[in-house]
Structures are given as structure tokens and as C-alpha cells.
Amino acid sequence: MGQSPAMLLLLLIVLLILSIGGGGWGYSRYGAVGLSPAAVVLLVVDDAADRELVTRTASSLVAASAPEIPAPTVQVVVGAHRPDLVSVGPFQVDRRSASGLRIALAVALALIAGLASWIAIGARRAHDGR
């Protein structure tokens, strides 16, 4: 499902090379000067985003920033799943990891309390031994 960043970077590089070189191939001496401008917008969102709203907003932004483009193409694709986060103390974790984090925090608290008790008992014995 999810694409790796290296694969997306490779796709962008290939599209850049094709767009740079494609302007002069197969056209007259002056390249693609006579062609009308075009815009292609690719937006990658998570699964909880409102794709209709994102598409409308992106289309209006392209129309405002480049009014000479008659019909921009806007594609919105789902790139990742948005995790269901819960708060465990100061941390926000995925719901599936919350119980494991609670156990780890309880064990760490018990270890800290045990070490503090051991230090206090050692200090008390050293003080009483004087």
C-alpha cells in the first residue's frame, strides 16, 4: 500500500526530466511555445482527510495563482493510514501500543522506587554505623 520515499523521489525525478526534455521534442523549431499552459497537481494525504475539500481548495489555489491555466488537473491520493492516538501520561501513542507503554512505565516506576529505597537504606545504615 504505502510507497517508499525513494520511489516517490524517483517518480518526481523522471517527471522532471520528461517535462524539461519534452518541451522541445517533436515540435517545430521554437519548441512548445504555441501550446497552451497546463498544470498538474498531485497531493498525497492520509486516509482521514476530506479529499473533496482538498481537491476544491487546491483547484482554487491553482486558479488564483495561475489564472492563464484553463483547467488544472488536481489528483488527491491516499498515502498513509492516520493512526488512532491516545494519551498515556505525557505521551501520545497508537491505541495498540498504549497497554505496552503503561506496563513499561509501571516497571520503570517500580525500578526507580526500588533503587531509591536501596539508596535510602544504604545511607541510613552508613549514618547509623558512624
VOKOL-813484 format. One line per field, with one value per residue: chain; x, z, y of N, C-alpha, C, CB in turn. Coordinates in nm, 2 decimals. Glycine has a CB too. Layout:
! residues N
kette = (A|...) .
nX = (X|...) .
nZ = (Z|...) .
nY = (Y|...) .
caX = (X|...) .
caZ = (Z|...) .
caY = (Y|...) .
cX = (X|...) .
cZ = (Z|...) .
cY = (Y|...) .
cbX = (X|...) .
cbZ = (Z|...) .
cbY = (Y|...) .
//
This chain:
! residues 130
kette = (A|A|A|A|A|A|A|A|A|A|A|A|A|A|A|A|A|A|A|A|A|A|A|A|A|A|A|A|A|A|A|A|A|A|A|A|A|A|A|A|A|A|A|A|A|A|A|A|A|A|A|A|A|A|A|A|A|A|A|A|A|A|A|A|A|A|A|A|A|A|A|A|A|A|A|A|A|A|A|A|A|A|A|A|A|A|A|A|A|A|A|A|A|A|A|A|A|A|A|A|A|A|A|A|A|A|A|A|A|A|A|A|A|A|A|A|A|A|A|A|A|A|A|A|A|A|A|A|A|A) .
nX = (0.08|0.17|0.39|0.75|0.97|1.19|1.10|0.89|1.05|1.21|1.01|0.93|1.17|1.19|0.96|1.03|1.26|1.13|0.96|1.13|1.28|1.08|0.96|1.08|1.10|0.97|0.84|0.81|1.07|1.08|1.00|0.77|0.62|0.38|0.19|-0.08|-0.06|-0.04|-0.14|-0.06|-0.14|-0.04|-0.15|-0.07|-0.24|-0.35|-0.56|-0.78|-0.83|-1.04|-1.10|-1.25|-1.27|-1.00|-0.94|-1.10|-1.00|-0.73|-0.77|-0.88|-0.67|-0.47|-0.60|-0.61|-0.34|-0.24|-0.39|-0.40|-0.42|-0.64|-0.78|-0.68|-0.53|-0.60|-0.50|-0.58|-0.44|-0.44|-0.20|-0.11|-0.21|-0.39|-0.29|-0.47|-0.46|-0.38|-0.36|-0.11|-0.01|0.24|0.28|0.18|0.04|-0.01|-0.32|-0.30|-0.05|-0.07|-0.12|0.12|0.30|0.20|0.26|0.54|0.60|0.51|0.68|0.92|0.88|0.85|1.11|1.26|1.16|1.25|1.53|1.56|1.48|1.68|1.91|1.84|1.82|2.08|2.22|2.11|2.20|2.48|2.48|2.39|2.60|2.81) .
nZ = (0.00|0.11|-0.04|-0.07|0.03|-0.14|-0.38|-0.46|-0.49|-0.70|-0.90|-0.92|-1.01|-1.26|-1.38|-1.39|-1.56|-1.79|-1.84|-1.87|-2.10|-2.28|-2.38|-2.61|-2.79|-3.08|-3.18|-3.35|-3.47|-3.26|-3.03|-2.77|-2.78|-2.89|-2.76|-2.52|-2.17|-1.90|-1.59|-1.34|-1.05|-0.78|-0.49|-0.18|0.07|0.40|0.51|0.65|0.57|0.41|0.10|-0.11|-0.03|-0.01|-0.28|-0.40|-0.28|-0.36|-0.64|-0.65|-0.55|-0.74|-0.96|-0.87|-0.84|-1.10|-1.33|-1.61|-1.68|-1.81|-1.72|-1.46|-1.36|-1.08|-0.86|-0.59|-0.37|-0.15|0.09|0.33|0.64|0.90|1.23|1.52|1.79|2.14|2.47|2.70|2.99|2.95|2.69|2.35|2.18|1.95|1.96|1.99|2.11|2.36|2.60|2.63|2.67|2.91|3.08|3.06|3.17|3.43|3.52|3.50|3.70|3.93|3.94|3.97|4.22|4.38|4.35|4.47|4.73|4.81|4.80|5.00|5.23|5.23|5.29|5.53|5.69|5.67|5.81|6.06|6.13|6.21) .
nY = (-0.12|0.15|0.37|0.39|0.66|0.68|0.57|0.76|0.99|0.91|0.89|1.16|1.27|1.15|1.25|1.52|1.52|1.43|1.65|1.86|1.79|1.72|1.94|2.03|1.82|1.68|1.90|2.21|2.44|2.62|2.49|2.41|2.65|2.74|2.60|2.57|2.66|2.43|2.26|2.03|1.89|1.70|1.56|1.42|1.26|1.17|0.89|0.99|1.24|1.50|1.44|1.56|1.83|1.90|1.88|2.07|2.30|2.30|2.33|2.59|2.74|2.70|2.81|3.08|3.14|3.10|3.22|3.19|2.93|2.71|2.47|2.32|2.01|1.82|1.58|1.38|1.16|0.88|0.84|0.73|0.56|0.72|0.71|0.60|0.78|0.79|0.93|0.87|0.94|1.18|1.12|1.06|0.79|0.52|0.35|0.07|0.04|0.14|-0.01|-0.16|0.05|0.15|-0.06|-0.07|0.18|0.15|-0.06|0.08|0.28|0.12|0.02|0.26|0.34|0.12|0.14|0.39|0.33|0.15|0.30|0.49|0.32|0.22|0.46|0.52|0.31|0.36|0.60|0.53|0.36|0.51) .
caX = (0.00|0.24|0.51|0.86|1.01|1.28|1.02|0.83|1.15|1.24|0.90|0.94|1.29|1.16|0.87|1.11|1.34|1.04|0.90|1.23|1.32|0.97|0.92|1.14|1.09|0.86|0.77|0.88|1.20|1.06|0.96|0.62|0.58|0.25|0.09|-0.13|-0.01|-0.11|-0.10|-0.09|-0.11|-0.06|-0.14|-0.07|-0.30|-0.38|-0.70|-0.88|-0.85|-1.15|-1.04|-1.32|-1.24|-0.86|-0.94|-1.16|-0.91|-0.61|-0.81|-0.90|-0.54|-0.41|-0.67|-0.58|-0.20|-0.21|-0.52|-0.40|-0.44|-0.79|-0.84|-0.58|-0.56|-0.57|-0.52|-0.56|-0.43|-0.42|-0.06|-0.09|-0.32|-0.37|-0.31|-0.56|-0.37|-0.44|-0.27|-0.06|0.08|0.28|0.30|0.07|0.08|-0.11|-0.40|-0.25|0.07|-0.09|-0.11|0.26|0.37|0.16|0.34|0.68|0.61|0.49|0.80|1.02|0.84|0.89|1.26|1.31|1.13|1.33|1.66|1.56|1.48|1.81|2.00|1.80|1.86|2.23|2.26|2.07|2.30|2.60|2.47|2.38|2.73|2.92) .
caZ = (0.00|0.12|-0.12|0.00|-0.02|-0.26|-0.50|-0.49|-0.54|-0.84|-0.99|-0.94|-1.10|-1.40|-1.44|-1.41|-1.68|-1.91|-1.86|-1.93|-2.23|-2.36|-2.44|-2.75|-2.88|-3.17|-3.21|-3.45|-3.43|-3.13|-2.92|-2.74|-2.75|-2.93|-2.68|-2.40|-2.04|-1.82|-1.46|-1.28|-0.90|-0.71|-0.34|-0.11|0.20|0.48|0.49|0.73|0.51|0.32|-0.03|-0.19|0.02|-0.06|-0.43|-0.43|-0.23|-0.45|-0.77|-0.64|-0.53|-0.87|-1.04|-0.82|-0.87|-1.24|-1.40|-1.75|-1.70|-1.81|-1.65|-1.40|-1.32|-0.94|-0.82|-0.45|-0.35|-0.01|0.10|0.46|0.73|1.01|1.34|1.63|1.90|2.27|2.56|2.81|3.06|2.86|2.55|2.26|2.11|1.88|2.06|2.01|2.19|2.49|2.71|2.64|2.73|3.05|3.15|3.07|3.27|3.57|3.56|3.53|3.82|4.03|3.94|4.03|4.37|4.44|4.36|4.57|4.87|4.83|4.83|5.13|5.33|5.24|5.36|5.68|5.76|5.69|5.91|6.19|6.16|6.25) .
caY = (0.00|0.27|0.39|0.44|0.79|0.67|0.55|0.88|1.08|0.86|0.93|1.31|1.30|1.11|1.35|1.65|1.50|1.43|1.78|1.95|1.74|1.70|2.07|2.05|1.70|1.66|2.03|2.29|2.49|2.70|2.41|2.41|2.79|2.76|2.52|2.64|2.61|2.32|2.24|1.91|1.90|1.57|1.58|1.29|1.29|1.04|0.84|1.07|1.38|1.52|1.46|1.66|1.96|1.92|1.90|2.21|2.41|2.30|2.39|2.73|2.80|2.70|2.92|3.21|3.17|3.09|3.23|3.16|2.79|2.70|2.36|2.24|1.87|1.80|1.45|1.36|1.02|0.84|0.79|0.66|0.55|0.80|0.63|0.64|0.82|0.80|0.98|0.79|1.03|1.29|1.06|1.02|0.67|0.44|0.28|-0.07|0.04|0.21|-0.10|-0.19|0.16|0.16|-0.17|-0.02|0.29|0.09|-0.13|0.18|0.34|0.03|0.01|0.38|0.33|0.02|0.20|0.50|0.27|0.08|0.41|0.54|0.22|0.23|0.59|0.51|0.22|0.43|0.71|0.46|0.29|0.61) .
cX = (0.09|0.37|0.63|0.90|1.10|1.20|0.95|0.93|1.19|1.13|0.90|1.06|1.26|1.06|0.94|1.19|1.25|0.99|1.00|1.26|1.20|0.92|0.97|1.13|0.96|0.78|0.86|1.00|1.19|1.01|0.81|0.57|0.43|0.14|0.04|-0.07|-0.10|-0.06|-0.15|-0.05|-0.14|-0.04|-0.16|-0.12|-0.32|-0.53|-0.81|-0.91|-0.98|-1.10|-1.11|-1.28|-1.09|-0.86|-0.99|-1.06|-0.79|-0.65|-0.82|-0.77|-0.46|-0.47|-0.63|-0.43|-0.16|-0.34|-0.52|-0.42|-0.59|-0.85|-0.72|-0.62|-0.51|-0.60|-0.49|-0.55|-0.40|-0.28|-0.04|-0.21|-0.29|-0.39|-0.41|-0.48|-0.45|-0.33|-0.24|0.04|0.11|0.30|0.17|0.11|-0.04|-0.19|-0.35|-0.12|0.05|-0.07|0.04|0.33|0.33|0.24|0.48|0.70|0.59|0.62|0.91|1.00|0.88|1.04|1.32|1.28|1.22|1.48|1.67|1.56|1.61|1.91|1.97|1.84|2.01|2.28|2.22|2.16|2.43|2.60|2.46|2.51|2.83|2.93) .
cZ = (0.00|0.03|-0.04|-0.06|-0.14|-0.39|-0.55|-0.54|-0.68|-0.94|-1.02|-1.03|-1.24|-1.46|-1.47|-1.54|-1.80|-1.94|-1.92|-2.07|-2.33|-2.42|-2.58|-2.84|-2.96|-3.20|-3.31|-3.39|-3.29|-3.02|-2.90|-2.71|-2.78|-2.85|-2.56|-2.27|-1.98|-1.68|-1.41|-1.14|-0.85|-0.56|-0.28|0.03|0.28|0.46|0.56|0.67|0.42|0.18|-0.12|-0.16|-0.03|-0.21|-0.47|-0.39|-0.32|-0.58|-0.76|-0.62|-0.66|-0.96|-1.00|-0.85|-1.01|-1.32|-1.55|-1.78|-1.69|-1.72|-1.58|-1.35|-1.17|-0.91|-0.67|-0.43|-0.20|0.00|0.23|0.54|0.85|1.14|1.44|1.75|2.03|2.36|2.67|2.88|2.96|2.71|2.48|2.17|2.04|1.99|2.09|2.10|2.33|2.61|2.73|2.71|2.87|3.13|3.17|3.16|3.41|3.61|3.59|3.66|3.94|4.05|4.01|4.18|4.44|4.46|4.47|4.71|4.90|4.87|4.97|5.25|5.35|5.32|5.50|5.75|5.77|5.80|6.05|6.23|6.21|6.39) .
cY = (0.13|0.27|0.44|0.58|0.79|0.65|0.68|0.98|1.04|0.90|1.08|1.34|1.26|1.21|1.48|1.64|1.50|1.57|1.88|1.91|1.74|1.83|2.09|1.94|1.70|1.78|2.10|2.35|2.57|2.62|2.42|2.55|2.81|2.69|2.60|2.58|2.51|2.31|2.11|1.91|1.76|1.59|1.45|1.32|1.16|1.00|0.91|1.20|1.38|1.55|1.56|1.80|2.00|1.95|2.03|2.32|2.42|2.36|2.54|2.80|2.80|2.80|3.06|3.24|3.17|3.10|3.20|3.01|2.76|2.59|2.28|2.10|1.85|1.66|1.44|1.21|1.00|0.78|0.70|0.65|0.64|0.72|0.69|0.66|0.83|0.86|0.89|0.87|1.15|1.24|1.04|0.91|0.61|0.36|0.14|-0.07|0.10|0.11|-0.14|-0.08|0.18|0.06|-0.12|0.09|0.24|0.02|-0.03|0.25|0.25|0.02|0.14|0.38|0.23|0.07|0.31|0.44|0.21|0.19|0.47|0.45|0.22|0.35|0.58|0.42|0.29|0.54|0.64|0.40|0.39|0.61) .
cbX = (-0.09|0.28|0.48|0.98|1.07|1.38|0.91|0.76|1.28|1.26|0.76|0.95|1.41|1.10|0.75|1.20|1.42|0.93|0.84|1.36|1.38|0.85|0.97|1.28|1.11|0.76|0.75|0.79|1.24|0.98|1.03|0.60|0.66|0.23|0.16|-0.29|0.02|-0.11|-0.15|-0.02|-0.20|0.05|-0.26|0.07|-0.43|-0.35|-0.70|-0.84|-0.73|-1.25|-1.03|-1.47|-1.25|-0.77|-1.02|-1.29|-0.86|-0.56|-0.94|-0.99|-0.46|-0.41|-0.82|-0.60|-0.12|-0.13|-0.58|-0.27|-0.36|-0.83|-0.92|-0.52|-0.50|-0.65|-0.44|-0.67|-0.32|-0.53|0.03|0.03|-0.34|-0.47|-0.17|-0.68|-0.29|-0.49|-0.32|0.00|0.21|0.41|0.37|0.02|0.15|-0.05|-0.55|-0.22|0.18|-0.23|-0.19|0.32|0.33|0.01|0.33|0.73|0.50|0.37|0.85|1.02|0.70|0.83|1.32|1.24|0.98|1.34|1.71|1.44|1.37|1.85|1.99|1.65|1.81|2.29|2.19|1.92|2.32|2.64|2.34|2.27|2.78|2.89) .
cbZ = (0.12|0.26|-0.24|-0.02|0.10|-0.23|-0.48|-0.37|-0.44|-0.84|-0.92|-0.80|-1.05|-1.40|-1.34|-1.30|-1.67|-1.88|-1.73|-1.84|-2.23|-2.28|-2.35|-2.73|-2.80|-3.10|-3.08|-3.50|-3.53|-3.16|-2.79|-2.62|-2.83|-3.07|-2.63|-2.40|-1.95|-1.90|-1.36|-1.36|-0.83|-0.77|-0.30|-0.10|0.19|0.63|0.53|0.87|0.43|0.38|-0.10|-0.17|0.17|-0.02|-0.50|-0.36|-0.09|-0.47|-0.81|-0.52|-0.43|-0.94|-1.03|-0.67|-0.79|-1.28|-1.38|-1.81|-1.59|-1.95|-1.74|-1.27|-1.41|-0.85|-0.90|-0.36|-0.43|0.04|0.10|0.53|0.78|1.01|1.41|1.65|1.87|2.33|2.62|2.77|3.11|2.91|2.56|2.17|2.21|1.77|2.01|1.88|2.12|2.49|2.69|2.51|2.65|3.07|3.08|2.93|3.23|3.57|3.44|3.41|3.83|4.00|3.80|3.97|4.38|4.36|4.23|4.55|4.87|4.71|4.73|5.14|5.29|5.11|5.29|5.69|5.68|5.55|5.88|6.19|6.04|6.20) .
cbY = (0.00|0.29|0.48|0.34|0.87|0.56|0.44|0.94|1.07|0.71|0.89|1.38|1.22|0.97|1.38|1.68|1.37|1.33|1.84|1.94|1.61|1.64|2.18|2.09|1.57|1.57|2.11|2.40|2.59|2.82|2.44|2.32|2.89|2.72|2.39|2.63|2.73|2.19|2.36|1.79|2.01|1.47|1.68|1.22|1.36|1.06|0.69|1.08|1.42|1.63|1.32|1.64|1.97|1.80|1.79|2.22|2.38|2.16|2.32|2.76|2.72|2.56|2.90|3.22|3.07|2.96|3.37|3.21|2.70|2.68|2.26|2.32|1.77|1.90|1.35|1.43|0.96|0.75|0.90|0.73|0.40|0.93|0.61|0.53|0.95|0.67|1.12|0.65|0.96|1.35|0.93|1.14|0.57|0.35|0.27|-0.13|0.13|0.26|-0.23|-0.22|0.29|0.13|-0.30|0.02|0.40|-0.01|-0.22|0.28|0.38|-0.11|0.00|0.50|0.30|-0.11|0.25|0.59|0.16|0.01|0.53|0.57|0.08|0.22|0.71|0.45|0.09|0.50|0.79|0.36|0.22|0.75) .
//
